[in-house]
Every structure is written in C-alpha cells, then in structure tokens.
Amino acid sequence: MIPENRKDEGLQQLGQKTSYSTDYAPEVLETFQNKHPENDYWVQFNCPEFTTLCPITGQPDFAEIKIMYIPDQRMVESKSLKLYLFSFRNHGDFHEDCVNTIMKDLIRLMDPKYIEVTGLFTPRGGISIYPYANYGRPGTRYEQLAQQRFANH
C-alpha cells in the first residue's frame, strides 16, 4: 500500500504485484519528489545479486552493483530500481557497458547532483572486473566532486 503522503507521486510499481521483465527495461524506473533538495546527502543502493549475460558466450555473469548518488529534485523509487536491475538478467552486455548504462539511465531519470555506479563482478576465467563510472552535474561543485572521486578511485 502506498503511504497517503506519496499517493500523488504517480508511482505504479509500489504496492502492486511484482512483474518481472524478461529483458532490459529502463521504462520500469520511477521517481518520487525529494523532500530535502536543499540538503546534500548520500543515497546508496547495493544489489548483491545482479546478473547479466555475456554478449559473446551467453553465459551468466554475477555482480554486486553499488549505486551512490546525491539527489536533487527527484529520487529513484527502490522497487522500480530492483525491477530495472533484474531486467539485465537476460540481457547480454559487457560489464563496463552495464555499469555505464545503469548510470546514464539514472541520470536521465533523476538528474541527480552527483552519481556513481560500481560493478563488483565475480571472476570468470580467473579474473574479476570492477568497472566504476561517475558523473557530477556540469558547471557545479558536483562536477569537481566527480573529478576528485574519479582520480582517487
């Protein structure tokens, strides 16, 4: 059940029976109004059971996806984010592409002040890959934050 103070947000997934997409589905992402846009604060999501398919072999790849962002006016709704991340399960993409796609989709969705996405992929063939991508709103101190965090990553 959606709380009374959130009913006018237009959320479609929250409080409904869960329906999983069989392929990449950015359209399931939903946002709600940030009640504290004047504050800078971190929101972090960890998805320890992320799966996708290797685009060459079709074999499954497993990862923990970490998303951290500083919201502005809109925030991603967590159930829609879960459904979105689950939609990669039958989608074939390289690790680096998954991380960048997730980041870009969330930027388009929310227009955050700052965001970073890390993929901690389990080893395949004896090697693991940990792609990292970040973004800070151009022309602001968040762009400088992105440059600093990237340099120190």
Backbone as JSON, one array per atom type, in Angstrom:
{
  "sequence": "MIPENRKDEGLQQLGQKTSYSTDYAPEVLETFQNKHPENDYWVQFNCPEFTTLCPITGQPDFAEIKIMYIPDQRMVESKSLKLYLFSFRNHGDFHEDCVNTIMKDLIRLMDPKYIEVTGLFTPRGGISIYPYANYGRPGTRYEQLAQQRFANH",
  "N": [[0.83, -1.17, 0.0], [0.62, 2.18, -0.88], [1.89, 4.91, 0.94], [-0.19, 7.57, 2.26], [0.9, 10.18, 1.94], [2.39, 9.89, -0.36], [0.83, 9.17, -2.48], [0.15, 10.9, -4.56], [2.35, 10.93, -6.16], [2.44, 9.38, -8.44], [3.45, 6.82, -8.63], [3.74, 3.58, -9.94], [4.55, 0.91, -9.51], [5.03, 0.4, -6.78], [3.51, -1.24, -4.11], [2.08, -2.92, -5.71], [1.48, -6.12, -7.32], [4.41, -7.89, -8.09], [5.93, -7.81, -11.22], [8.11, -9.23, -13.42], [10.36, -8.14, -15.92], [11.45, -9.62, -19.01], [13.65, -8.78, -20.38], [16.07, -6.12, -20.77], [14.82, -3.21, -19.3], [14.37, -0.13, -19.04], [12.15, 1.45, -18.8], [10.69, 0.77, -16.55], [11.61, 2.16, -14.4], [10.97, 4.48, -11.81], [10.29, 7.65, -10.23], [10.24, 9.75, -7.28], [9.33, 12.7, -5.46], [11.94, 14.52, -3.96], [12.07, 15.37, -0.66], [13.9, 16.97, 0.54], [15.59, 18.74, -1.08], [17.3, 20.87, -0.73], [19.32, 20.02, 0.88], [22.47, 18.37, 0.86], [22.97, 15.01, 0.58], [23.83, 11.56, 0.84], [22.55, 8.79, -0.98], [22.48, 5.37, -0.99], [22.47, 2.36, -2.79], [22.71, -1.15, -2.71], [23.05, -3.9, -4.71], [23.37, -7.04, -4.37], [22.92, -9.31, -5.88], [23.04, -9.1, -8.67], [22.63, -10.0, -12.06], [23.67, -10.72, -15.38], [24.08, -11.38, -18.89], [26.86, -12.71, -20.69], [27.68, -11.14, -23.69], [28.9, -12.52, -25.72], [29.31, -15.31, -25.14], [26.94, -16.0, -23.92], [26.82, -16.92, -21.37], [26.07, -16.7, -17.85], [26.79, -13.78, -15.92], [27.77, -12.6, -12.76], [27.3, -10.15, -10.2], [27.9, -7.61, -7.69], [26.18, -4.69, -7.58], [26.78, -1.36, -6.9], [25.29, 1.62, -6.13], [25.55, 5.02, -5.69], [24.3, 8.17, -4.86], [23.74, 11.75, -4.94], [20.85, 13.28, -4.43], [18.71, 15.56, -6.3], [15.96, 17.15, -7.21], [14.37, 14.89, -7.77], [14.02, 11.42, -6.84], [15.04, 7.99, -7.13], [12.7, 5.37, -7.05], [12.77, 2.58, -4.95], [11.7, -0.07, -5.42], [11.13, -0.01, -8.14], [13.71, 0.35, -9.06], [14.84, -2.09, -8.33], [13.38, -3.84, -10.0], [14.23, -2.86, -12.46], [17.05, -3.38, -12.37], [16.92, -6.15, -12.2], [16.03, -6.65, -14.76], [18.24, -6.87, -16.36], [18.97, -9.46, -16.33], [18.51, -11.33, -18.49], [19.78, -10.01, -20.45], [22.3, -9.28, -22.74], [25.4, -7.96, -22.21], [28.59, -6.34, -21.89], [30.53, -6.05, -18.86], [31.45, -3.44, -18.29], [29.77, -1.96, -19.92], [27.26, -2.44, -18.75], [27.49, -1.11, -16.25], [27.89, 1.58, -17.09], [25.53, 1.98, -18.57], [23.55, 1.7, -16.58], [24.21, 3.91, -14.95], [23.81, 6.08, -16.78], [21.09, 5.78, -17.42], [19.94, 6.33, -14.92], [20.77, 8.95, -14.55], [19.35, 10.24, -16.63], [16.79, 9.74, -15.68], [16.59, 10.94, -13.06], [18.18, 13.26, -12.91], [20.4, 13.76, -11.04], [22.44, 15.48, -8.55], [24.91, 14.37, -8.23], [26.33, 11.19, -9.09], [27.42, 7.79, -8.75], [28.39, 4.6, -9.97], [29.26, 1.32, -9.31], [30.47, -1.82, -10.34], [30.95, -4.93, -9.03], [32.09, -7.55, -10.21], [31.97, -11.1, -10.24], [34.71, -13.43, -10.5], [35.58, -14.67, -13.75], [37.08, -17.11, -15.59], [39.31, -16.79, -14.0], [39.72, -14.08, -13.52], [38.58, -11.0, -12.22], [36.36, -8.24, -12.77], [35.96, -4.84, -12.08], [34.22, -2.41, -12.88], [33.85, 1.17, -12.78], [31.92, 4.08, -12.77], [31.23, 7.56, -12.9], [29.48, 10.71, -12.33], [29.11, 14.18, -12.22], [27.07, 17.01, -11.95], [27.49, 19.19, -14.63], [29.42, 22.22, -14.53], [29.09, 22.76, -11.87], [29.84, 22.41, -8.34], [29.63, 19.71, -8.02], [30.53, 18.54, -10.3], [33.24, 18.92, -9.94], [33.53, 17.35, -7.68], [33.04, 14.83, -8.84], [35.29, 14.61, -10.5], [37.32, 14.59, -8.6], [36.67, 12.3, -7.02], [36.84, 10.34, -8.98], [39.55, 10.51, -9.69], [40.68, 9.61, -7.36], [39.79, 7.06, -7.12]],
  "CA": [[0.0, 0.0, 0.0], [1.38, 3.42, -0.95], [1.51, 5.83, 2.02], [-1.05, 8.68, 1.83], [1.69, 11.33, 1.51], [3.09, 9.56, -1.6], [-0.13, 8.73, -3.5], [0.13, 11.81, -5.7], [3.63, 10.85, -6.86], [2.28, 8.67, -9.7], [4.18, 5.55, -8.61], [2.93, 2.48, -10.47], [5.02, -0.4, -9.07], [4.97, 0.26, -5.33], [2.24, -1.73, -3.6], [1.44, -3.79, -6.7], [2.1, -7.44, -7.53], [5.66, -7.73, -8.84], [6.0, -8.42, -12.54], [9.49, -9.1, -13.88], [10.59, -8.06, -17.36], [12.36, -10.67, -19.49], [14.83, -8.15, -20.98], [16.4, -4.76, -20.34], [13.58, -2.44, -19.24], [14.52, 1.14, -18.31], [10.83, 2.08, -18.63], [10.09, 0.44, -15.24], [12.13, 3.08, -13.39], [10.06, 5.53, -11.36], [10.86, 8.59, -9.26], [9.35, 10.49, -6.39], [9.85, 14.01, -5.09], [12.85, 14.63, -2.83], [11.55, 16.35, 0.3], [15.01, 17.75, 1.11], [16.53, 19.06, -2.16], [18.26, 21.89, -0.3], [20.38, 19.31, 1.6], [23.29, 17.37, 0.18], [23.08, 13.78, 1.34], [24.06, 10.37, 0.02], [21.64, 7.66, -1.01], [23.24, 4.24, -1.53], [21.8, 1.08, -3.02], [23.55, -2.3, -3.01], [22.33, -5.02, -5.33], [24.38, -8.1, -4.33], [22.55, -10.47, -6.71], [22.88, -8.66, -10.06], [23.08, -10.94, -13.09], [23.53, -10.36, -16.78], [24.65, -12.43, -19.75], [27.97, -12.36, -21.55], [27.13, -10.99, -25.03], [29.6, -13.41, -26.65], [29.08, -16.73, -24.83], [25.61, -16.22, -23.36], [26.95, -17.43, -20.01], [25.69, -15.68, -16.86], [27.78, -13.04, -15.13], [27.2, -12.21, -11.47], [27.99, -8.99, -9.63], [27.25, -6.7, -6.77], [26.13, -3.34, -8.15], [26.66, -0.33, -5.87], [24.86, 2.91, -6.67], [25.54, 6.1, -4.7], [24.0, 9.44, -5.5], [23.26, 12.91, -4.2], [19.66, 13.66, -5.19], [18.27, 16.94, -6.42], [14.51, 17.24, -7.06], [13.73, 13.58, -7.89], [14.76, 10.26, -6.33], [14.57, 6.74, -7.72], [11.91, 4.52, -6.16], [13.59, 1.38, -4.81], [11.14, -1.27, -6.06], [11.34, 0.13, -9.59], [15.14, 0.11, -9.3], [15.03, -3.55, -8.24], [12.86, -4.42, -11.24], [15.13, -2.43, -13.54], [18.3, -4.15, -12.28], [16.57, -7.53, -12.54], [15.8, -6.76, -16.2], [19.5, -7.18, -17.03], [19.21, -10.9, -16.18], [18.57, -11.99, -19.79], [20.33, -9.02, -21.37], [23.72, -9.5, -22.99], [26.24, -6.77, -22.28], [29.85, -6.42, -21.14], [30.45, -5.5, -17.5], [31.63, -1.98, -18.35], [28.56, -1.4, -20.53], [26.19, -2.49, -17.76], [27.7, -0.04, -15.27], [27.64, 2.87, -17.74], [24.11, 2.05, -18.91], [22.81, 1.96, -15.33], [24.45, 5.29, -14.56], [23.18, 7.0, -17.73], [19.63, 5.68, -17.25], [19.57, 7.02, -13.69], [20.94, 10.39, -14.79], [18.18, 10.67, -17.41], [15.6, 9.61, -14.85], [16.54, 11.78, -11.86], [19.03, 14.45, -12.96], [20.97, 13.95, -9.71], [23.58, 16.38, -8.44], [26.1, 13.51, -8.38], [26.04, 9.75, -9.04], [28.47, 6.85, -9.12], [27.96, 3.21, -10.05], [30.37, 0.37, -9.31], [30.12, -3.22, -10.53], [31.93, -5.87, -8.48], [31.76, -8.79, -10.91], [32.7, -12.28, -9.78], [35.69, -13.86, -11.5], [35.35, -15.65, -14.82], [38.39, -17.4, -16.16], [40.38, -16.41, -13.09], [39.91, -12.64, -13.4], [37.36, -10.25, -11.92], [36.34, -6.89, -13.34], [35.25, -3.91, -11.22], [34.08, -1.1, -13.53], [33.36, 2.29, -11.98], [31.59, 5.26, -13.57], [30.6, 8.59, -12.08], [29.02, 11.92, -13.01], [28.71, 15.34, -11.42], [26.39, 17.99, -12.8], [28.46, 20.11, -15.22], [29.41, 23.61, -14.13], [28.8, 22.89, -10.44], [30.85, 21.78, -7.47], [29.47, 18.27, -8.14], [31.45, 18.15, -11.38], [34.55, 18.85, -9.28], [33.47, 16.15, -6.82], [33.18, 13.67, -9.72], [36.69, 14.55, -10.93], [38.12, 14.22, -7.43], [36.41, 10.9, -6.67], [37.36, 9.5, -10.06], [41.01, 10.5, -9.59], [41.06, 8.88, -6.15], [39.14, 5.75, -7.1]],
  "C": [[0.88, 1.24, 0.0], [0.93, 4.34, 0.18], [0.72, 7.02, 1.46], [-0.24, 9.85, 1.29], [2.47, 11.08, 0.23], [2.13, 9.2, -2.73], [-0.15, 9.62, -4.72], [1.42, 11.79, -6.5], [3.52, 10.12, -8.21], [3.04, 7.35, -9.76], [3.26, 4.41, -9.02], [3.29, 1.12, -9.88], [4.81, -0.65, -7.58], [3.58, -0.17, -4.89], [1.5, -2.65, -4.55], [2.15, -5.14, -6.74], [3.31, -7.25, -8.44], [5.61, -8.51, -10.14], [7.39, -8.15, -13.1], [9.56, -9.08, -15.4], [11.56, -9.16, -17.77], [13.58, -10.1, -20.19], [14.95, -6.72, -20.47], [15.19, -3.84, -20.44], [13.74, -1.14, -18.45], [13.18, 1.83, -18.05], [10.17, 1.76, -17.29], [10.56, 1.4, -14.14], [11.12, 4.18, -13.09], [10.76, 6.41, -10.33], [9.77, 9.13, -8.34], [10.07, 11.76, -5.98], [10.77, 13.91, -3.87], [12.31, 15.71, -1.89], [12.63, 17.25, 0.89], [16.02, 18.15, 0.03], [17.57, 20.11, -1.79], [19.44, 21.27, 0.45], [21.18, 18.44, 0.63], [23.36, 16.16, 1.1], [23.21, 12.61, 0.37], [22.9, 9.4, 0.15], [22.43, 6.52, -1.65], [22.34, 3.02, -1.64], [22.87, 0.03, -3.29], [22.66, -3.39, -3.58], [23.32, -6.18, -5.4], [24.08, -9.29, -5.23], [22.28, -10.07, -8.15], [23.39, -9.75, -11.0], [22.81, -10.35, -14.46], [24.16, -11.49, -17.59], [25.83, -11.88, -20.52], [27.42, -12.25, -22.99], [27.78, -11.91, -26.07], [29.21, -14.87, -26.4], [27.66, -17.02, -24.38], [25.63, -16.76, -21.95], [26.58, -16.33, -19.0], [26.91, -15.06, -16.19], [27.07, -12.53, -13.88], [27.99, -11.06, -10.89], [27.21, -8.43, -8.46], [27.32, -5.33, -7.43], [25.92, -2.37, -6.99], [26.35, 1.0, -6.57], [24.84, 3.9, -5.51], [25.21, 7.38, -5.43], [23.61, 10.5, -4.5], [22.06, 13.42, -4.98], [19.49, 15.17, -5.29], [16.76, 16.94, -6.19], [13.82, 15.87, -7.03], [14.65, 12.5, -7.35], [14.19, 9.0, -6.96], [13.82, 5.94, -6.66], [12.55, 3.13, -6.14], [13.01, 0.12, -5.46], [11.33, -1.19, -7.57], [12.8, -0.09, -9.95], [15.44, -1.38, -9.27], [14.56, -4.23, -9.52], [13.74, -4.09, -12.43], [16.41, -3.26, -13.53], [18.05, -5.62, -12.62], [16.42, -7.71, -14.05], [17.08, -7.03, -16.99], [19.76, -8.68, -17.07], [19.33, -11.64, -17.51], [19.14, -11.08, -20.87], [21.83, -9.28, -21.53], [24.49, -8.2, -23.13], [27.52, -7.01, -21.49], [29.69, -5.7, -19.81], [30.5, -3.97, -17.52], [30.38, -1.3, -18.93], [27.4, -1.38, -19.54], [26.3, -1.32, -16.78], [27.39, 1.33, -15.88], [26.18, 3.04, -18.12], [23.27, 2.37, -17.69], [22.98, 3.42, -14.93], [23.71, 6.27, -15.47], [21.66, 6.96, -17.62], [19.18, 6.44, -16.0], [19.77, 8.53, -13.79], [19.74, 10.94, -15.56], [16.92, 10.7, -16.55], [15.5, 10.71, -13.79], [17.22, 13.13, -11.99], [19.63, 14.73, -11.59], [22.1, 14.99, -9.74], [24.87, 15.6, -8.74], [25.64, 12.06, -8.34], [27.3, 8.96, -9.37], [27.91, 5.43, -9.05], [29.2, 2.34, -10.15], [29.81, -1.03, -9.52], [31.23, -4.1, -10.01], [31.57, -7.25, -9.03], [32.61, -9.94, -10.4], [33.64, -12.76, -10.88], [35.13, -14.84, -12.52], [36.7, -15.87, -15.46], [39.54, -16.9, -15.31], [40.6, -14.91, -12.95], [38.56, -11.97, -13.12], [37.5, -8.84, -12.48], [35.47, -6.03, -12.44], [35.11, -2.55, -11.9], [33.42, -0.08, -12.61], [33.08, 3.45, -12.92], [30.96, 6.29, -12.64], [30.28, 9.82, -12.92], [28.68, 12.96, -11.96], [28.13, 16.38, -12.36], [27.39, 19.03, -13.3], [28.27, 21.55, -14.72], [29.1, 23.85, -12.66], [29.93, 22.25, -9.64], [30.76, 20.26, -7.53], [30.3, 17.72, -9.3], [32.85, 18.02, -10.82], [34.63, 17.63, -8.36], [33.69, 14.9, -7.66], [34.65, 13.53, -10.15], [37.58, 14.08, -9.78], [37.92, 12.74, -7.08], [36.93, 9.93, -7.72], [38.88, 9.39, -9.95], [41.48, 9.66, -8.41], [40.46, 7.47, -6.07], [40.18, 4.64, -7.18]]
}
